Amino acid sequence: MYGIFIIFLFYAIGILISKLFGEIIPGSVIGMVLLFVALLSGVVKADKVKPVAGFITRHMALFFVPVGVGLMVTTHYFKGATLAIITASAISTILVMISVGLIQQFMEKKND
């Protein structure tokens, strides 16, 4: 119960911060970064949130069902924007791959 409380607490804090600063960055992202910092600094113990985080990760596919249905229902909004969507998807995928690779290399050097 403690683990789910902590995860939702950081989510709520992230939403609040996002709203205070004009929702430039999604609140869920801010909350995740704050939780990450809290875990790194030892404020939150990883063993306390690990069972809930594992459950959420194992069932992550279920979280994409509402988004997928929403996209299917609203496809008419995306007409004429196919090139922009493909370009944005390709660029963001490449940036994510580069950043994950750089972080992985950094973490491997740090552990040596």
C-alpha positions as CSV (number, residue, x, y, z in Angstrom):
1,M,0.0,0.0,0.0
2,Y,2.9,2.3,0.8
3,G,4.4,1.9,-2.7
4,I,1.2,2.8,-4.6
5,F,0.8,5.8,-2.3
6,I,4.3,7.0,-3.1
7,I,3.9,6.6,-6.8
8,F,0.6,8.4,-6.8
9,L,2.0,11.1,-4.5
10,F,4.8,11.9,-6.9
11,Y,2.3,11.8,-9.8
12,A,0.1,14.3,-8.1
13,I,3.0,16.6,-7.2
14,G,4.1,16.4,-10.9
15,I,0.6,17.4,-12.0
16,L,0.5,20.3,-9.6
17,I,3.9,21.6,-10.7
18,S,2.9,21.2,-14.3
19,K,-0.2,23.3,-13.8
20,L,1.7,26.0,-11.9
21,F,4.1,26.4,-14.8
22,G,1.6,26.4,-17.6
23,E,1.7,22.7,-18.5
24,I,4.8,23.0,-20.6
25,I,6.0,19.6,-19.5
26,P,3.4,16.9,-18.7
27,G,2.8,16.4,-15.0
28,S,3.4,12.6,-15.2
29,V,6.9,13.2,-16.6
30,I,7.7,15.7,-13.9
31,G,6.4,13.3,-11.2
32,M,8.5,10.5,-12.7
33,V,11.6,12.6,-12.6
34,L,11.0,13.7,-9.0
35,L,10.4,10.0,-8.0
36,F,13.7,9.1,-9.8
37,V,15.5,11.8,-7.9
38,A,13.9,10.7,-4.6
39,L,15.0,7.1,-5.3
40,L,18.6,8.2,-6.1
41,S,18.9,10.4,-3.1
42,G,17.5,7.7,-0.8
43,V,14.5,9.7,0.3
44,V,12.3,6.9,-1.0
45,K,13.5,3.3,-0.6
46,A,13.4,1.2,-3.8
47,D,12.2,-1.9,-1.9
48,K,9.1,-0.1,-0.8
49,V,7.9,0.8,-4.4
50,K,9.4,-2.2,-6.2
51,P,6.4,-4.6,-5.9
52,V,4.0,-1.9,-7.2
53,A,6.4,-0.8,-9.9
54,G,6.8,-4.4,-11.0
55,F,3.1,-4.9,-11.2
56,I,2.6,-1.7,-13.2
57,T,5.4,-2.6,-15.6
58,R,4.1,-6.2,-16.1
59,H,0.6,-4.8,-17.0
60,M,1.8,-1.8,-19.0
61,A,0.1,-2.9,-22.2
62,L,-3.3,-2.4,-20.6
63,F,-2.5,1.3,-20.2
64,F,-2.2,1.7,-24.0
65,V,-5.7,0.3,-24.8
66,P,-7.6,3.6,-24.0
67,V,-5.1,5.6,-26.0
68,G,-5.4,3.2,-29.0
69,V,-9.2,3.4,-28.9
70,G,-9.0,7.2,-28.7
71,L,-6.8,7.3,-31.7
72,M,-9.1,5.1,-33.7
73,V,-12.1,7.2,-32.9
74,T,-10.4,10.5,-33.7
75,T,-8.6,9.6,-36.9
76,H,-10.5,12.3,-38.9
77,Y,-8.5,14.9,-36.9
78,F,-5.2,13.7,-38.4
79,K,-6.1,13.9,-42.1
80,G,-3.5,16.0,-43.9
81,A,-1.0,15.7,-41.2
82,T,0.5,12.3,-42.1
83,L,3.8,13.7,-43.2
84,A,4.1,15.7,-40.0
85,I,3.2,12.8,-37.8
86,I,5.7,10.4,-39.6
87,T,8.4,13.0,-39.4
88,A,7.8,13.8,-35.7
89,S,7.7,10.0,-34.9
90,A,10.9,9.3,-36.8
91,I,12.8,12.2,-35.2
92,S,11.6,11.5,-31.7
93,T,12.4,7.8,-32.1
94,I,16.0,8.6,-33.2
95,L,16.4,11.1,-30.3
96,V,15.2,8.5,-27.8
97,M,17.6,5.8,-29.2
98,I,20.5,8.2,-29.1
99,S,19.8,9.4,-25.5
100,V,19.2,5.8,-24.2
101,G,22.5,4.7,-25.8
102,L,24.4,7.6,-24.3
103,I,22.9,7.0,-20.9
104,Q,23.7,3.3,-21.1
105,Q,27.3,4.0,-22.1
106,F,27.6,6.5,-19.2
107,M,26.2,4.0,-16.7
108,E,28.5,1.2,-17.9
109,K,31.6,3.5,-17.5
110,K,30.3,4.5,-14.1
111,N,30.1,0.9,-12.9
112,D,33.6,0.0,-14.1
